[in-house]
Amino acid sequence: MVLMKNCCCCSVRTACLVFGGFALIGSILQLGNDATEVAKFGHDTEEQREAAIDNFYTEMNEQNIVLEKDDVTIFFKINSYLTIPNLVLNIAILISSGCLLWGVRRESKNLLLPVMVVLPFDLILRIFILFALVIIFGITHPISMTTCAIFLYRIVFDIVILLCVFSHWQQLQQEDPAV
């Protein structure tokens, strides 16, 4: 029994191609951001980190977003700790998205499996970070609210991709006469 036959206005095959392309482009962009962050972390002095915190704090206050400077420091520290897991995960998403695109074009159900393995890890990491930020800052804190909105978007995106990929995998499974 196939979970979904269509995703919105197109087939799950087309949706897998579209989502795979988005995931591939997004992982390349995020990979560049994470690599830059890792490079800066190793070379930035304490004064440069403090200047970045002050700059962020000043920009937020100019936009009438009231933050404590200690909260900004904690957020920057948490962000630097999450850069390495994000870097590793984005490399895995880059590879699995490539497998997804190739697998959908070649109708190879085995090439869909990497995405079905990697995306749950991304989902779990996002949920963990979301809960950690809410616990540290509280749900109504501006940093927490903004980050939660971004992560909730990513979580929903991951779930939709997983449903489409799994449905297409089921379709290929049913078409395979060897099963």
N, C-alpha and C positions, 0 to 999 in steps of 0.2 A: 504494500500500500504506500503510494507516494504521498509525502507530507503536503507539498504544494506543487501545482502544475504551472501556475503563473505567479509572477511577482509584480504586482501593480498592473501595468499595461503590457508586459512582455513575458516571454517564457523564462523559466528559471535558468536556462542555458544562457540567454542573453543577459539576464541579471548577473549571473556569475562572471561573465566577461566584463560587464560594466563595473561591478564591485571589485573585481580583481584588478582592473586598471586603476580605479581610485585608490585601492590599498597599495598598489605598487608605487604610484606617484607620491602618495602620502608618506609611505615608509622611506622613500628616497629623500624627501624634504626633511622629515624628522631625523633621519640618519645624519644629514648635514648639520642640523641644529645640535644634536647630541654630541657629534664629533667636535664641533666648535666649543661646546660647553666643557667637554673633557679636556680639550687642549688649553682652554682658559683656566680651568681649575688647577692644572699643574703649574702654570706659569704666572698666574695673578698673585700679586703680593697682597698682604692683609689690607694695605691702604687702598688698593684697587677694588677689592671686594667691598670695603666699607664705603667707597665712593659710589659703587653700583647700588648698594642698599640705600644710601642717602638720595641718589637720583630717583630711584623707584618711589621712595617715601615722599619726596617733594612732588613728583608727578601725580601721585594719588591725591595728595592734599590739594593740589591745584584743581583737580577734578571734583573736589568736595567729597572725596572718599576718605573718611576718617580712619586712620590706622595708627596703631602704636608702633614705634620703631622696633621694639623687641619682637613683635609679630612678624614684621618684614624680615628681620634677621633669621628668625626660626624658619620662615617660608623659604628663604634662600638656602639655608642649610639643608632642609628637607629636599628641595629641588636638586641640590648637588648630589645628595645620596641616591636619588632616583635616576640619575643620568645613566649610570652603568647598566642597571637592569633594562632601562628603556633602549639603550644602544643595542644590547644583545637581542632584545625582543624585536626591534626594528629590522635587524639583520635577518632574523628568522621569518618575519612577515614579508620581507623583500623576497626571500627565496621561495617561501610558500605561495606568495602571490604569483610569482613567475610560473611555479608548478601548476597553479590553478588555471592560469591563462593557457598554458600549453596543454594541460589535461582536458580542458573544455574544448579546445580546437581539435584535438586528436581523439576526443571521446574516450579518454583513458581514465577509468574510475580510480585507479591507484594514485594518479597524480593529484586527485582532489583531497586525498587523505592528509597531506601536510597542513593544509589550511584548517582542516577539522581538528588537528592536534594543536596547532600554534594559537589560533584565535581564542580557545578557552583559557590559555595561559594569560593572554592579553586581557581578557575579561576579568579573570581573577585578580590580576595585578591592579587594574583600574578600580575594582570594587574595594580592594584592600587599601589603596591610597585614598579613596573617597572616604572610607570610614576613619582612617587615621587623621585626615584633615578635619573632619567633623569632630572627632574626639579632642584634638589638640586646640582648634580654634573655636569650635561651636558652630552650629548650623547657620546662624545669622551673621557670622563674621563675613565681611566683604571678600576676603581672600578665599574663604571656604565656599561661599556661594558661587563665585565666578568659576573656581576650579571644578566644583561639583557640576555646574551646568555643562562645562566642556566635557567632563568625563561621562556624564549621563548620555550626552550625544554619542560619544564613542562607544559606550556600552550598548546602546540601542543599535548602532551601526554594526557592531560585532554580532549581535544576535540575529539581525536580518541577514547578514552575510552567511552566518552558520546555517540558518534555515534554508536559504537558497542553495548553498553548496550541498547540504545534506539531501535536499530534495532532488537535485540533479544527480547526485551519486546514486540515490535510490532508483531513479529512472534508468541510469546506465546499468545498474545491477539487474533490473528486471529485463532489460533488452539482451543481456548476456545469456546466450543459450547454454553456457557451461554451468550456470548456477541452478 
